Amino acid sequence: MSPQFEIFDAAAHPLHRGVNMVEASAGTGKTFAIAMLVLRFVAEFGVPVEELLVVSYTRAATEELRTRIRKRLLEARDFLREEERATDDEVLFRCLDQLPDKRLALERLELALLDMDRASVFTIHSFCQRMLQEQALESGQLFDMELTADTRQATQELVDDYWRKGLYGLQPFHCSLFLNHYGNPQALYQSVCAVRSEDSIEPADRIAPAQALQQVDEALHSLISWWQGAAVSLEHSFKEALAQGMFKK
């Protein structure tokens, strides 16, 4: 059974509490509809403009939203003042004509315009930044924490810092083991890029670098001890094999 859709009329559609979804394609008037909804919440329901939250994707879209909302509130106020109309928007006029108390709506609009600088019109990024700062104690974050959209510089700093702390203090032999596989910090970082996603499975036998180097030292000492005890007999065996022509040149 196909879902039933109805056309969304931002000026007259009933506003319900809870979650409401409006599906809209590009160029269908989303900014216009949002500005109308803000106007209705302010004029009809008396919601202070600073208690409304409007979130968009980009800074440019956010600035346009703020400008359009302010303009819509200003046009509605002038209409209710019965001043010269700055617009011929019939949707706006139809919305204001159905207000039960135009005098009260005018007072609400006047106050909203005075408080417009306090309106919460954010990008998703800036809204998250503000919430983390205001709720720092609850979220366990630093008060001066800053979100960034581009993490490449921060990632490179972490890789370089790990390289300095992890390799600069190593013995030459231990350091050579790493350098044989990773010639620079970027090569080391590229080796873990494929397994840094949230869906990646961490190996059950993963060990710390210090523990791995300790195992290398133990294996090397075992090899040295074996060689010291078996070198003479091994040399004799090699000489016999060479004499019998068991090795090729």
C-alpha positions in Angstrom: 0.0 0.0 0.0 1.5 3.3 -1.1 1.8 6.0 1.6 -0.6 9.0 1.5 0.9 12.4 1.0 -0.6 15.8 1.4 0.7 19.2 0.3 2.3 21.1 3.1 0.8 24.6 3.5 3.2 26.5 5.8 0.7 29.3 6.4 -2.3 27.1 7.4 -1.3 23.5 8.1 -2.0 22.4 11.7 1.1 22.4 13.8 1.4 19.3 16.0 3.6 18.7 19.0 6.3 16.0 18.7 8.2 15.0 15.6 6.8 16.1 12.2 8.5 15.3 8.9 8.1 17.4 5.8 9.7 15.9 2.6 10.9 18.5 0.1 13.1 18.4 -2.9 15.5 21.0 -4.1 13.9 24.3 -5.0 10.5 23.6 -3.4 10.7 26.5 -1.0 12.2 25.1 2.2 13.6 28.4 3.3 10.2 30.1 2.7 8.4 27.4 4.7 10.8 27.6 7.6 10.4 31.4 7.8 6.7 31.0 7.8 6.8 28.4 10.6 8.9 30.7 12.7 6.4 33.5 12.2 3.5 31.2 13.1 5.2 29.9 16.3 5.9 33.5 17.4 2.6 35.1 16.4 0.1 32.3 17.0 1.7 30.4 19.9 3.7 33.2 21.6 7.0 31.2 21.5 9.9 33.6 22.2 12.2 33.7 19.2 15.2 32.7 21.3 13.5 29.5 22.2 13.2 28.3 18.6 16.0 26.3 17.0 16.6 26.4 13.3 19.5 24.3 12.0 20.8 24.1 8.4 23.9 22.6 6.7 26.1 25.4 5.6 27.0 28.9 6.9 25.6 30.5 3.7 22.3 28.7 4.2 22.2 29.8 7.9 22.8 33.4 7.0 20.1 33.3 4.4 17.7 31.7 6.9 18.4 34.4 9.5 17.8 37.1 7.0 14.6 35.6 5.6 13.2 35.0 9.1 13.9 38.6 10.1 12.4 39.9 6.9 9.3 37.7 7.4 8.7 39.0 10.9 9.2 42.6 9.8 6.7 42.2 6.9 4.2 40.7 9.3 4.6 43.4 11.8 4.2 46.2 9.2 1.0 44.4 7.9 -0.5 44.3 11.4 0.4 47.9 11.9 -1.6 48.6 8.8 1.4 50.4 7.3 2.4 50.4 3.7 2.9 46.8 2.6 6.5 45.9 1.5 5.3 42.7 -0.1 2.4 41.3 -2.1 2.8 37.8 -0.6 -0.7 36.4 -0.4 0.4 33.5 1.7 1.6 35.9 4.4 -1.6 37.9 4.3 -3.7 34.7 4.5 -1.7 33.6 7.5 -2.1 36.9 9.4 -5.8 37.2 8.6 -6.6 34.1 10.5 -4.9 35.2 13.7 -7.5 35.4 16.5 -5.8 38.3 18.3 -3.9 40.6 16.0 -3.0 43.1 18.7 -1.4 40.3 20.8 0.4 39.0 17.7 1.7 42.4 17.0 3.2 42.7 20.5 4.8 39.3 20.1 6.3 40.3 16.7 7.7 43.5 18.1 9.4 41.6 20.9 10.7 38.9 18.5 12.3 41.6 16.3 14.1 43.1 19.3 15.4 39.7 20.3 16.2 38.5 16.8 20.0 38.6 17.5 19.3 35.9 20.2 17.6 33.6 17.7 19.2 30.1 17.6 19.9 29.8 13.9 22.9 27.5 13.5 24.7 25.1 11.2 24.8 21.5 12.5 28.5 22.0 13.4 28.0 25.2 15.3 24.9 23.9 17.2 26.9 20.8 18.3 29.8 23.1 19.4 27.4 25.2 21.5 25.8 22.3 23.1 29.1 20.7 24.1 30.3 24.0 25.6 27.0 24.7 27.5 26.7 21.1 28.7 30.5 20.5 29.3 30.0 19.0 32.8 27.3 16.6 31.6 29.2 15.6 28.5 32.6 15.3 30.2 34.2 17.6 27.7 36.5 20.6 28.1 34.9 24.0 28.2 37.2 25.3 25.5 36.8 22.3 23.2 36.5 23.2 19.6 35.0 21.1 16.8 36.6 21.1 13.4 35.2 20.0 10.1 38.7 19.2 8.7 40.6 16.8 10.9 43.6 16.3 8.6 45.8 18.7 10.4 44.9 17.3 13.9 45.4 13.8 12.6 48.9 14.6 11.2 49.9 16.2 14.5 48.9 13.1 16.3 50.8 10.8 13.9 53.9 13.0 14.2 53.7 13.1 18.0 53.3 9.3 18.1 56.3 9.0 15.8 58.5 11.2 18.1 57.4 9.5 21.3 57.5 6.0 19.9 60.7 6.0 17.8 63.1 8.7 19.0 63.9 6.9 22.2 64.4 3.4 20.7 67.7 1.6 20.4 69.1 1.6 16.9 68.3 -2.0 16.3 64.7 -1.6 17.5 64.3 1.6 15.4 65.6 -0.2 12.3 62.8 -2.8 12.6 60.2 -0.1 12.3 62.0 1.8 9.6 62.3 -1.3 7.4 58.5 -1.2 7.1 57.6 2.4 7.6 60.1 5.0 6.3 58.2 8.0 7.7 55.2 9.0 9.8 52.9 9.1 6.8 53.7 5.5 5.8 52.9 4.4 9.4 49.6 6.3 9.3 48.6 4.8 6.0 49.0 1.3 7.4 46.2 1.9 9.9 43.8 3.9 7.8 42.0 0.8 6.6 41.3 -0.4 10.1 40.4 2.8 11.9 36.6 2.8 11.1 34.1 2.0 13.8 33.2 -1.3 12.0 36.7 -2.6 12.0 37.5 -5.7 14.2 40.4 -5.3 16.6 42.7 -8.4 16.5 42.4 -10.5 19.6 46.2 -11.0 19.7 47.1 -7.3 19.5 50.1 -6.4 21.7 51.8 -3.2 22.6 54.9 -2.1 20.7 57.0 -2.3 23.9 55.8 -5.9 24.5 56.6 -6.8 20.9 60.1 -5.4 21.1 60.6 -7.4 24.3 59.6 -10.6 22.5 62.1 -9.7 19.7 64.9 -9.3 22.3 64.0 -12.6 23.9 64.0 -14.4 20.5 67.3 -12.7 19.6 68.9 -13.8 22.9 67.6 -17.3 22.3 69.1 -17.3 18.8 72.5 -16.1 20.1 72.6 -18.7 22.8 71.8 -21.4 20.3 74.4 -20.2 17.9 77.1 -20.1 20.6 76.3 -23.7 21.4 75.8 -25.1 17.9 78.1 -23.0 15.7 81.0 -25.5 15.8 79.0 -28.5 14.9 77.0 -26.5 12.3 80.3 -25.4 10.7 81.5 -29.0 10.5 78.2 -30.1 8.9 78.5 -27.3 6.3 82.1 -28.3 5.4 81.1 -32.0 4.9 78.1 -31.0 2.7 80.4 -28.7 0.6 82.9 -31.6 0.2 80.1 -33.9 -1.0 78.9 -31.3 -3.5 75.5 -30.9 -1.8 75.5 -27.1 -2.5 75.5 -25.3 -5.8 77.7 -22.4 -6.5 
